[in-house]
Structures are given as C-alpha cells and as structure tokens.
Amino acid sequence: MTLSGKTALVTGASRGIGAAIALGLAENGADIVITDLERQAEDSAGVQAAIEKTGRKCYNYALDVTSKTDIDAVVAKATEASGGIDILVNNAGILVPGLLSEIDEKSWDAHFDVNAKGVLLVTNAVLPQMRARKAGRIVNIASIAGRQGVPTQGHYAATKATAITLTRVYAQEVGMDGITVNAICPGIILTEMGKNNLGSQEAIDHWSDVAALKRLGDPKDIIGPTVFFASDQSQFVTGQSLNVCGGIYFH
Ligand SMILES: NC(=O)c1ccc[n+]([C@@H]2O[C@H](COP(=O)([O-])OP(=O)(O)OC[C@H]3O[C@@H](n4cnc5c(N)ncnc54)[C@H](O)[C@@H]3O)[C@@H](O)[C@H]2O)c1
C-alpha cells in the first residue's frame, strides 16, 4: 500500500475531517497517531478502534495544539512508541462565526491560537526528526475561506490565510531536507463545523446548488488529496494549496 511503513500524526482526529483522514491514511497502510482535546476522549477511542480494525497500529493521545508543553510531550511519547513520525496532518481547527466589526479579542485570539499558532507549534515539534531522516510530509488543512474571505468568518479566514502562508514558507525552508509541505483548502464539508456554520437545510441546499458537482463535501472527500500529499506520488509538489470543494471556488 502507498503508505505502508509510515506513521502519520493527525491533530483534531476524533471526529469530522480529522477522523476521516486518520482512518483513510490507515486504510492506505500507515500507522496512526491520533490526537485531540481531552474532552474528545470517547470519540477518539472510537476512531482508534476503527483504525485498529484495519490492522494498522493506532496510538492515541490527548493533545491541545495551543499548548507547547503538551505538544512537546506528546510528540516525544508518540515518536518513542511508533518509532518516528513520517507524516504530519495539521487538522485541528475552530470556527465560531461573527462579524469582524463585532468580534471580541478573546475570540480573535482563540482562533489564531488553534488554527495558526497550533500549525506552527506542532510542525516545529515534528520537524527535527524529519530533518534528521531527510524525509517528511506535512499537510495543513486550511480552507477556501483563507483564499476568498467570507463574511462572518473574517477572523477564521485570516487564520486560514496564515496557514496557507505558513505552508508556502515552510516548504521553502525545509525543502532541502527532503520534506514537502502542502495544504488542502476544503470547501463546505458536512461535519459538526460545516453544519453549524451553514445553520439550515435551506443553506445546505443553496450551496449544494452553487457547487459545480451539485453537492457539498463529505469528510471522506478529503482523504484522497491527503494521501496524495502524504505519499511519494507527490514528491515534486511542495508549498501548494489545493482546493477540495466540489467546484464552489476557483482561484
Ligand atoms: N467543515 C468544513 O466545512 C471545513 C471547511 C474548510 C476547512 N475546514 C477545516 O478542517 C479542519 C477540521 O474541521 P471539521 O469540519 O472536521 O471540524 P470539527 O469541529 O468537526 O473538528 C475539529 C476538531 O478539532 C479539534 N480541536 C479544536 N480545538 C482544538 C485544540 N485546541 N487542540 C486540538 N484539537 C482541537 C476538535 O476537538 C475537533 O475534533 C479544521 O481545521 C477546519 O477549519 C473545515
């Protein structure tokens, strides 16, 4: 299989896109380190069981991506248990909509802490071992919001634009070490976040109609592109951000 012999660490892996990616990478042969907030323990256990059913190993740790102390400890434990992290998927994210003119500082900071600083801290914790092995694959889950900017998601869009920029700069800073860094920009994916954001069946129907493929996304739609970026199939691709949105946005 494409990813056999590899270990992938996925953040925010207890549900939604992260859970789909973790299981999808396992189905393609990788052992998986799933991480998510402590409060997600029950969901994480379910994902772990599903991964183990595929015959792959699964290591499961509570991890808040805003805490450097947590990150350093979990990366050390996961590295020792698995033998090394070959693939990192920075997926953890939050979205609480609000108009920019009304956003409070706490919400602004919370979005940047998880969606932007989280990418920086987890990536920096995993990079030294990738550099030492002269190989690695990093996939950041950004958003088409980070390209376009969306009303009531200005703060979130700014964090995702940051993730896209971090992807480009990391790619240039670590390419000489055999590491690629790419981003996926999902469109509207029907997870907890996606559904909360749309709010109603009417909105789901409207955006389904806008999409070229006449439907919104399922978390599973993100698996193929992630496997591509995580595998040798993409060995000459780095610093890129791929829209995976069913044809809802074209830039
Ligand atoms: N659903 C969409 O329409 C959509 C569109 C574009 C991008 N995205 C991005 O995809 C990623 C996954 O989103 P989703 O739709 O599956 O949402 P979700 O809310 O279902 O899952 C997000 C996960 O991140 C975890 N998380 C939140 N804060 C965390 C923290 N501090 N530390 C560690 N984990 C934390 C949550 O516990 C949860 O498991 C996010 O980065 C999101 O911004 C989603």
PDBQT file of the ligand as one rigid body, heavy atoms in Angstrom, charges set to zero:
ROOT
HETATM    1  N1  LIG A 301     -16.153  21.528   7.737  1.00  0.00    +0.000 N 
HETATM    2  C1  LIG A 301     -15.841  22.433   6.839  1.00  0.00    +0.000 C 
HETATM    3  O1  LIG A 301     -16.697  22.893   6.063  1.00  0.00    +0.000 OA
HETATM    4  C2  LIG A 301     -14.418  22.926   6.712  1.00  0.00    +0.000 A 
HETATM    5  C3  LIG A 301     -14.106  23.726   5.605  1.00  0.00    +0.000 A 
HETATM    6  C4  LIG A 301     -12.813  24.179   5.460  1.00  0.00    +0.000 A 
HETATM    7  C5  LIG A 301     -11.841  23.844   6.393  1.00  0.00    +0.000 A 
HETATM    8  N2  LIG A 301     -12.177  23.073   7.456  1.00  0.00    +0.000 N 
HETATM    9  C6  LIG A 301     -11.100  22.765   8.414  1.00  0.00    +0.000 C 
HETATM   10  O2  LIG A 301     -10.978  21.367   8.568  1.00  0.00    +0.000 OA
HETATM   11  C7  LIG A 301     -10.479  21.078   9.870  1.00  0.00    +0.000 C 
HETATM   12  C8  LIG A 301     -11.399  20.052  10.536  1.00  0.00    +0.000 C 
HETATM   13  O3  LIG A 301     -12.679  20.642  10.678  1.00  0.00    +0.000 OA
HETATM   14  P1  LIG A 301     -14.027  19.790  10.844  1.00  0.00    +0.000 P 
HETATM   15  O4  LIG A 301     -15.004  20.316   9.870  1.00  0.00    +0.000 OA
HETATM   16  O5  LIG A 301     -13.730  18.344  10.895  1.00  0.00    +0.000 OA
HETATM   17  O6  LIG A 301     -14.481  20.365  12.272  1.00  0.00    +0.000 OA
HETATM   18  P2  LIG A 301     -14.862  19.643  13.644  1.00  0.00    +0.000 P 
HETATM   19  O7  LIG A 301     -15.287  20.739  14.537  1.00  0.00    +0.000 OA
HETATM   20  O8  LIG A 301     -15.764  18.502  13.404  1.00  0.00    +0.000 OA
HETATM   21  O9  LIG A 301     -13.439  19.058  14.110  1.00  0.00    +0.000 OA
HETATM   22  C9  LIG A 301     -12.414  19.883  14.584  1.00  0.00    +0.000 C 
HETATM   23  C10 LIG A 301     -11.564  19.064  15.526  1.00  0.00    +0.000 C 
HETATM   24  O10 LIG A 301     -10.510  19.904  16.044  1.00  0.00    +0.000 OA
HETATM   25  C11 LIG A 301     -10.425  19.670  17.422  1.00  0.00    +0.000 C 
HETATM   26  N3  LIG A 301      -9.854  20.816  18.133  1.00  0.00    +0.000 N 
HETATM   27  C12 LIG A 301     -10.433  22.021  18.381  1.00  0.00    +0.000 A 
HETATM   28  N4  LIG A 301      -9.611  22.772  19.138  1.00  0.00    +0.000 NA
HETATM   29  C13 LIG A 301      -8.502  22.029  19.372  1.00  0.00    +0.000 A 
HETATM   30  C14 LIG A 301      -7.301  22.240  20.090  1.00  0.00    +0.000 A 
HETATM   31  N5  LIG A 301      -7.075  23.384  20.768  1.00  0.00    +0.000 N 
HETATM   32  N6  LIG A 301      -6.373  21.256  20.125  1.00  0.00    +0.000 NA
HETATM   33  C15 LIG A 301      -6.587  20.077  19.478  1.00  0.00    +0.000 A 
HETATM   34  N7  LIG A 301      -7.710  19.810  18.797  1.00  0.00    +0.000 NA
HETATM   35  C16 LIG A 301      -8.657  20.774  18.740  1.00  0.00    +0.000 A 
HETATM   36  C17 LIG A 301     -11.859  19.419  17.881  1.00  0.00    +0.000 C 
HETATM   37  O11 LIG A 301     -11.893  18.755  19.140  1.00  0.00    +0.000 OA
HETATM   38  C18 LIG A 301     -12.375  18.565  16.740  1.00  0.00    +0.000 C 
HETATM   39  O12 LIG A 301     -12.139  17.200  16.928  1.00  0.00    +0.000 OA
HETATM   40  C19 LIG A 301     -10.411  22.408  10.604  1.00  0.00    +0.000 C 
HETATM   41  O13 LIG A 301      -9.104  22.924  10.549  1.00  0.00    +0.000 OA
HETATM   42  C20 LIG A 301     -11.349  23.287   9.792  1.00  0.00    +0.000 C 
HETATM   43  O14 LIG A 301     -11.056  24.646   9.930  1.00  0.00    +0.000 OA
HETATM   44  C21 LIG A 301     -13.427  22.603   7.644  1.00  0.00    +0.000 A 
ENDROOT
TORSDOF 0
